[in-house]
């Protein structure tokens, strides 16, 4: 249980006790909401519960607050309770109890902050899912980092998470890719050929075609064109997927499942999902096409799922995919992370899930907005190497995977973001990535030097009572907030809380180290502070690892 939840439970017990004593009237107990006050003088936690109870109880909220405070059960966590107008209860945590938590953090180590919030609930997290028709770009990287960080946090919160990439290996886009690569293959062989109007024009297609020529020569020139297109396209798709996997792995992103869109048609999910929609009365044939009547579920318009040519739309594939997720693999929740160009697809997907008989709230969709690359104030639009869109690999090669991950996570997914390449490379406090990782490296250096100088800090004696400095207590207080951050990210699916927390923790550590010497002639105090430093190292490392970043021992 997080400290925040523990405080809420103590307040709930106090309210129930006051009602039991008759000092407050009986009524249904509402949820007790506890927050961190903005001002330090208001304590560590505060609740406006008395204000919410005032109307139902017919009492002054200040009087309610006083009676709840008077009935709070004894608790080692609570140091001071104050009532404030117009009806707040402010709670300060007992510094002696906080000091004792250093040992708890040290014992739990890289499991510190874990919770059972998810209670094993099965969650499928689908992200990236870029068509295998070209390299990953920066916007794809943002969604990839967001998905992998959320998967880390949800796992820490007790959810059973399946990380999944939906491979769009069927449909018109793949046909265009296959034919484009075939044309580039012919051109590489000196044969005249024109690119399709909607072909893939990137230089990577030229390079891929030359690679195929080097390996297979003119083998495909003697085949019937359709067969040559199919074989070359398959080779190209496999190599694009391999490149996607390499780039994602370099970014620290890996998947449990690579799910093939084609398998939905081969495995019968498309037919089963369509039959279920037809059975529910949600399909209608008109204008030569098959329509999903989503207006019956509150949508502003109906949507085509099978074109007049008989070809299923991408929406049809998505419906079959979600049939598979919910009705065949029985995930409790599904989280999709989509790019900004899919914003208009959200409501109709929710409607389709409802038509399949699934509660729409079990499907959560996060839209990851666009990224603007900058060098200082200058917007960077194209690659210097190719003159085309800058790939994710180029950005990683320039600034490193850790910087990519931190910057991509630093803004809410629904906000567009600027990525300053020059800032990401700075080795100074201006760069938040360097600032946070330097804090970890500094801690590692402190512990290493202490060992070299013969300091010890084992558990043979309890030195926690010596941690009384405001800077020591502030550091412990911030360390304990990690469990709250994990639960907040798990419930809100807003991963930007992670870099904010890591930066705050690093700042408080630097302040602690500035004001509190660690290696002193007073060996018991040194041991207490070294234990605190070791605990801070574990929490900072955990924060970095949840973001998918490294925790360097040296900088």
C-alpha positions in Angstrom: 0.0 0.0 0.0 1.3 3.4 -0.9 1.8 6.0 1.9 -0.9 8.1 0.3 -3.4 5.3 0.5 -2.3 4.5 4.0 -3.1 8.1 5.0 -6.5 7.9 3.3 -7.2 4.7 5.2 -6.3 6.4 8.5 -8.6 9.3 7.7 -11.4 6.9 6.8 -10.9 5.1 10.1 -11.0 8.5 12.0 -14.3 9.4 10.2 -15.9 6.1 11.1 -14.7 6.4 14.7 -16.2 9.9 15.0 -19.5 8.6 13.8 -19.3 5.6 16.2 -18.7 8.0 19.1 -21.6 10.1 18.0 -19.6 13.3 17.4 -20.5 13.2 13.7 -23.8 12.1 12.3 -24.2 8.7 10.5 -24.1 8.8 6.7 -22.6 6.8 3.9 -18.8 7.3 3.8 -17.5 8.8 0.6 -14.2 8.0 -1.0 -11.4 9.7 1.0 -9.2 11.7 -1.5 -5.8 12.8 -0.3 -3.4 15.1 -2.2 0.0 16.7 -1.7 -0.4 20.3 -0.7 1.3 22.9 -2.9 2.8 24.7 0.1 5.2 22.9 2.4 3.7 24.6 5.5 0.5 22.7 4.9 2.2 19.3 5.6 2.8 16.3 3.4 -0.8 15.3 2.7 -4.1 17.2 2.8 -7.8 16.3 2.4 -10.9 18.4 1.7 -13.1 15.6 3.0 -14.9 17.8 5.6 -15.9 20.2 2.9 -17.5 17.3 0.9 -19.3 16.1 4.1 -20.7 19.5 5.2 -23.9 19.5 3.2 -24.9 15.9 4.0 -24.1 16.3 7.7 -25.5 19.8 8.0 -22.5 21.0 9.9 -19.7 23.6 9.6 -16.8 21.9 7.7 -14.3 23.2 10.2 -16.1 21.5 13.0 -16.2 18.3 11.0 -12.5 18.5 10.4 -11.7 19.0 14.1 -13.9 16.0 15.1 -12.3 13.7 12.4 -8.8 14.8 13.5 -9.7 14.1 17.2 -10.8 10.5 16.3 -7.8 9.5 14.2 -6.3 6.2 15.4 -2.7 6.2 16.6 -0.3 5.6 13.7 3.5 5.6 13.5 3.3 7.3 10.1 1.6 10.4 11.3 3.6 13.1 13.0 1.3 16.2 13.1 -2.3 16.8 12.2 -3.6 20.3 11.7 -7.1 21.6 10.9 -7.3 24.6 8.5 -10.1 26.8 7.3 -12.4 26.4 5.6 -12.3 22.7 6.3 -9.0 21.0 5.5 -7.1 18.4 7.4 -3.3 18.7 6.9 -1.1 15.8 7.8 2.7 15.8 8.3 4.6 12.5 8.3 6.5 11.5 11.3 10.2 12.2 10.5 11.3 9.3 12.8 9.1 6.9 10.8 10.4 8.3 7.5 14.0 7.7 8.6 13.2 4.0 9.3 12.0 3.6 5.7 15.5 3.8 4.4 16.0 0.2 5.5 12.7 -0.8 3.7 14.0 0.7 0.5 17.4 -1.0 0.8 15.7 -4.4 1.4 13.4 -4.1 -1.6 16.0 -2.8 -3.9 14.9 -3.0 -7.6 11.5 -4.1 -6.5 10.8 -1.0 -4.5 7.6 0.8 -5.5 5.9 -2.4 -6.8 2.3 -2.8 -6.0 -0.6 -5.3 -6.5 -2.9 -2.7 -8.0 -3.4 -4.8 -11.2 -4.0 -8.0 -9.3 -2.8 -10.0 -12.3 -5.3 -8.5 -14.7 -4.3 -9.3 -18.3 -3.5 -6.3 -20.4 -2.6 -6.2 -24.0 -0.5 -3.2 -25.0 -0.3 -2.7 -28.7 2.1 0.1 -29.9 4.2 1.2 -32.9 2.5 -1.1 -35.4 4.0 0.8 -38.3 3.4 -0.6 -41.8 6.5 -2.7 -42.8 7.0 -0.5 -45.8 9.9 1.7 -44.6 12.1 2.8 -41.7 10.9 4.2 -38.4 10.7 7.9 -38.1 10.8 10.1 -35.0 7.0 10.1 -34.4 7.1 6.3 -34.4 9.9 6.4 -31.8 7.8 8.5 -29.4 5.0 5.9 -29.5 7.5 3.1 -29.1 9.0 4.6 -26.0 5.7 5.5 -24.5 4.4 1.9 -25.0 7.5 0.3 -23.6 7.6 2.6 -20.5 3.9 2.0 -19.8 4.5 -1.8 -20.1 7.3 -1.5 -17.5 5.1 0.5 -15.1 2.0 -1.7 -15.5 4.1 -4.8 -14.8 5.5 -3.1 -11.7 1.9 -2.4 -10.6 0.9 -6.0 -10.8 -0.6 -6.3 -14.3 0.2 -9.2 -16.6 1.2 -7.3 -19.7 1.6 -8.5 -23.3 3.6 -6.2 -25.5 2.4 -6.5 -29.1 3.3 -5.2 -32.5 0.5 -5.4 -35.1 2.1 -6.1 -38.4 0.1 -4.7 -41.3 1.2 -7.3 -43.8 -1.9 -7.3 -45.9 -3.9 -4.8 -47.9 -3.3 -2.0 -50.5 -0.2 -0.5 -48.7 1.7 -3.8 -49.0 0.6 -4.2 -52.6 2.0 -0.7 -53.3 5.2 -1.6 -51.5 5.6 -4.9 -53.4 5.1 -3.2 -56.8 7.4 -0.3 -55.9 10.2 -2.6 -54.9 9.7 -4.7 -58.1 10.1 -1.5 -60.2 13.3 -0.5 -58.3 14.6 -4.1 -58.9 14.0 -3.7 -62.6 15.6 -0.3 -62.7 18.6 -1.7 -60.8 18.9 -4.3 -63.6 18.9 -1.5 -66.2 15.3 -2.3 -67.3 12.9 0.6 -68.0 10.1 0.8 -65.5 8.0 3.5 -63.9 7.1 3.8 -60.3 3.4 3.4 -59.4 1.6 6.7 -58.7 1.2 5.8 -55.0 4.6 4.0 -54.8 7.2 4.3 -52.1 9.8 6.8 -53.4 12.3 6.8 -50.6 16.0 6.1 -51.4 15.8 3.2 -49.0 13.8 1.4 -51.7 16.6 1.9 -54.2 19.1 0.6 -51.7 16.9 -2.4 -50.8 16.5 -3.3 -54.5 20.2 -3.1 -55.1 20.7 -5.4 -52.1 18.3 -8.0 -53.7 20.1 -7.8 -57.0 23.5 -8.4 -55.3 22.1 -11.5 -53.5 19.7 -12.9 -56.2 20.9 -11.4 -59.5 18.4 -11.7 -62.3 16.5 -14.7 -60.9 13.2 -12.8 -60.8 13.4 -11.5 -64.4 12.4 -14.8 -65.8 9.3 -15.2 -63.6 5.8 -14.1 -64.5 5.4 -10.5 -63.3 2.8 -11.2 -60.6 5.0 -14.0 -59.1 8.1 -11.8 -59.3 6.3 -9.0 -57.5 5.1 -11.4 -54.8 8.5 -13.0 -54.2 10.5 -9.7 -54.3 7.9 -8.1 -52.1 8.1 -10.8 -49.5 11.9 -10.6 -49.4 11.7 -6.8 -49.0 9.0 -7.0 -46.3 11.1 -9.5 -44.2 14.1 -7.2 -44.4 12.1 -4.1 -43.5 10.7 -6.0 -40.5 14.2 -7.1 -39.5 15.4 -3.4 -39.7 12.4 -2.3 -37.6 13.3 -4.9 -35.0 17.0 -3.8 -34.9 16.0 -0.1 -34.5 13.5 -0.8 -31.8 15.9 -3.0 -29.9 18.5 -0.2 -30.1 15.9 2.0 -28.5 15.3 -0.5 -25.8 11.9 -1.6 -27.1 11.1 -5.3 -27.6 7.8 -7.1 -28.1 6.3 -10.4 -26.8 4.3 -10.9 -29.9 4.5 -9.8 -33.5 0.9 -10.3 -34.7 0.3 -10.7 -38.4 -2.7 -8.9 -40.0 -2.8 -11.6 -42.7 -3.4 -14.3 -40.0 -6.8 -12.7 -39.3 -8.0 -13.8 -42.7 -6.1 -17.1 -42.7 -7.3 -18.0 -39.2 -11.0 -17.1 -39.7 -11.2 -14.2 -37.3 -12.3 -11.8 -40.0 -15.3 -14.1 -40.9 -16.2 -14.7 -37.2 -16.1 -11.0 -36.4 -18.2 -10.1 -39.5 -20.7 -12.8 -38.6 -21.0 -11.4 -35.1 -21.7 -7.9 -36.4 -24.2 -9.2 -38.9 -26.0 -11.2 -36.1 -26.2 -8.0 -34.1 -27.8 -6.1 -37.0 -24.8 -3.8 -37.4 -24.0 -4.6 -41.1 -25.8 -3.2 -44.1 -25.2 -3.7 -47.9 -25.6 -0.5 -49.9 -23.9 1.2 -52.8 -22.2 -2.1 -53.6 -20.3 -2.1 -50.4 -20.7 -3.5 -46.9 -21.2 -0.9 -44.2 -20.8 -1.0 -40.4 -23.9 1.0 -39.2 -22.0 2.7 -36.4 -24.6 5.5 -36.3 -26.7 3.0 -34.4 -24.1 3.2 -31.6 -23.8 7.0 -31.5 -21.3 7.6 -34.3 -21.8 10.6 -36.7 -21.5 8.4 -39.8 -21.5 4.8 -40.9 -18.2 3.2 -42.1 -17.4 0.9 -45.0 -15.8 -2.4 -44.0 -15.8 -4.1 -47.4 -15.4 -2.0 -50.5 -17.4 -2.5 -53.7 -14.4 -4.4 -55.1 -14.8 -7.0 -52.4 -11.6 -6.0 -50.6 -11.9 -5.5 -46.8 -10.8 -2.1 -45.5 -8.3 -1.5 -42.7 -11.2 -0.9 -40.4 -12.4 -4.4 -41.1 -9.0 -5.8 -40.2 -9.0 -3.8 -37.0 -12.4 -5.1 -36.0 -11.2 -8.7 -36.6 -8.1 -7.9 -34.6 -10.1 -6.7 -31.6 -12.4 -9.7 -31.9 -9.2 -11.7 -31.5 -7.9 -9.6 -28.6 -11.1 -9.6 -26.5 -13.1 -12.7 -27.5 -10.4 -15.2 -28.4 -7.4 -14.2 -26.2 -9.7 -12.8 -23.5 -7.6 -9.8 -22.4 -9.2 -7.9 -19.6 -8.0 -4.6 -21.0 -6.6 -3.5 -24.3 -4.4 -0.4 -24.7 -3.7 0.9 -28.2 -1.1 3.6 -28.8 -1.7 5.2 -32.2 -0.2 8.1 -34.1 -1.8 11.5 -34.5 -3.2 10.6 -37.9 -5.5 8.0 -36.2 -7.3 10.5 -34.1 -10.5 10.2 -36.2 -10.4 6.4 -35.9 -10.9 6.3 -32.1 -14.6 6.7 -31.7 -15.5 4.2 -34.5 -13.2 1.6 -33.0 -14.9 2.0 -29.7 -18.3 1.6 -31.5 -17.0 -1.6 -33.2 -15.9 -3.0 -29.9 -19.3 -2.3 -28.4 -21.0 -4.0 -31.4 -18.9 -7.1 -30.6 -20.4 -7.2 -27.2 -17.4 -5.8 -25.3 -17.6 -3.0 -22.8 -16.0 0.0 -24.6 -14.2 1.1 -21.5 -12.1 -2.0 -21.7 -10.4 -0.5 -24.7 -8.2 2.5 -24.0 -6.6 4.4 -26.9 -3.7 6.8 -26.5 -3.0 9.2 -29.3 0.7 10.1 -29.5 1.1 13.6 -31.1 3.8 14.7 -33.5 7.4 15.5 -32.7 9.2 18.6 -34.1 13.0 18.2 -34.3 15.1 21.3 -33.5 18.7 22.4 -33.2 18.3 25.3 -30.8 15.7 27.5 -32.4 16.1 26.1 -35.9 13.5 23.4 -37.0 15.1 20.4 -38.6 13.0 19.1 -41.4 15.1 16.7 -43.5 18.0 14.4 -43.2 21.3 15.8 -44.3 22.3 12.4 -45.5 19.3 11.5 -47.7 17.4 14.8 -48.0 14.3 13.0 -46.8 12.5 12.6 -43.5 14.9 12.0 -40.6 14.8 8.4 -39.4 14.6 7.3 -35.8 18.0 5.6 -36.3 19.7 8.8 -37.3 18.4 10.6 -34.1 19.5 7.7 -31.9 23.0 7.7 -33.6 23.3 11.4 -32.8 22.0 11.7 -29.3 21.7 8.1 -27.9 18.8 5.9 -27.0 18.6 7.2 -23.4 18.1 10.8 -24.5 15.5 9.7 -27.0 13.6 7.9 -24.3 13.7 10.7 -21.7 12.7 13.4 -24.1 9.9 11.4 -25.7 8.5 10.7 -22.3 8.9 14.3 -21.0 5.6 15.6 -22.4 2.1 14.3 -22.2 1.3 12.0 -25.2 -1.6 14.3 -26.3 0.7 17.3 -26.5 3.0 18.1 -29.5 6.6 18.3 -28.5 9.8 19.9 -29.6 12.9 17.7 -29.5 16.1 19.8 -29.2 18.9 17.7 -30.6 21.6 20.1 -29.3 20.2 20.1 -25.8 19.9 16.3 -25.8 23.7 16.1 -26.4 24.8 18.7 -23.7 26.8 17.3 -20.8 25.5 19.9 -18.4 22.7 20.5 -15.9 20.7 22.2 -18.7 20.2 18.7 -20.2 17.7 16.8 -17.9 18.9 13.5 -19.2 22.5 14.2 -18.2 21.3 15.8 -14.9 19.4 12.7 -13.8 21.9 10.2 -14.9 24.7 12.2 -13.4 23.0 12.0 -10.0 23.1 8.2 -10.2 26.7 8.2 -11.3 27.6 10.6 -8.4 25.9 8.3 -5.9 27.9 5.3 -7.3 31.1 7.4 -6.9 30.2 8.3 -3.3 29.7 4.7 -2.3 32.8 3.5 -4.1 35.0 6.1 -2.4 33.4 5.3 1.0 34.4 1.6 0.5 37.9 2.6 -0.5 38.2 4.7 2.7 37.1 1.9 4.9 33.6 3.0 5.7 31.0 0.4 6.4 27.2 0.6 6.6 25.9 -2.9 7.2 22.7 -3.8 9.1 24.4 -4.8 12.4 23.1 -1.6 14.0 20.1 0.7 13.4 21.3 4.2 12.7 18.1 5.6 11.3 17.5 7.8 14.4 20.5 9.8 13.3 18.8 11.0 10.1 17.2 14.2 11.3 18.4 16.9 8.9 15.6 18.5 6.8 17.6 17.6 3.7 17.8 13.9 4.7 14.1 13.8 5.5 13.2 15.5 2.2 15.1 13.0 0.3 13.4 10.0 2.0 10.0 11.6 1.5 10.6 12.0 -2.2 12.0 8.4 -2.5 8.8 7.0 -1.0 6.7 8.8 -3.6 7.9 6.4 -6.3 5.1 3.9 -5.4 2.6 6.7 -5.9 4.1 7.6 -9.2 3.8 3.9 -10.4 0.2 3.8 -9.4 -0.6 7.2 -11.0 1.0 6.2 -14.3 -0.8 2.8 -14.2 -4.2 4.4 -13.7 -3.8 7.5 -15.9 -1.6 5.9 -18.5 0.4 9.2 -18.5 4.1 8.3 -18.5 5.4 11.9 -18.3 5.1 11.6 -14.5 8.2 9.4 -14.6 10.8 11.9 -16.0 9.3 14.6 -13.8 9.7 12.4 -10.7 13.3 11.4 -11.6 14.3 15.0 -12.1 12.8 16.0 -8.8 14.5 13.1 -7.0 17.9 14.0 -8.6 17.4 17.7 -7.6 16.6 16.7 -3.9 19.6 14.4 -3.8 22.0 17.1 -5.1 20.7 19.4 -2.4 21.1 16.7 0.2 24.7 16.1 -0.9 25.4 19.9 -0.9 24.3 20.3 2.7 25.1 16.9 4.3 28.6 15.5 4.3 28.5 11.8 4.0 32.0 10.7 5.0 32.6 12.1 8.5 34.7 11.2 11.6 31.4 10.4 13.2 31.2 6.9 11.8 27.6 6.1 13.0 26.2 9.2 11.3 28.3 8.3 8.2 26.8 4.8 8.2 23.3 6.3 8.4 23.9 8.6 5.5 25.6 6.0 3.4 22.5 3.8 3.9 20.4 6.7 2.7 22.6 7.3 -0.3 22.5 3.6 -1.2 18.7 3.7 -0.9 18.5 6.8 -3.1 20.7 5.0 -5.7 18.2 2.1 -5.8 15.2 4.4 -6.2 16.9 6.5 -8.9 18.0 3.4 -10.8 14.4 2.1 -10.6 13.0 5.3 -12.0 15.5 5.2 -14.9 14.8 1.5 -15.6 11.0 2.1 -15.6 11.7 4.6 -18.3 13.8 2.0 -20.1 17.0 4.0 -19.6 20.4 2.9 -18.2 21.6 3.9 -14.8 25.3 4.7 -15.4 27.9 4.1 -12.7 30.3 6.6 -14.3 29.8 9.7 -16.5 
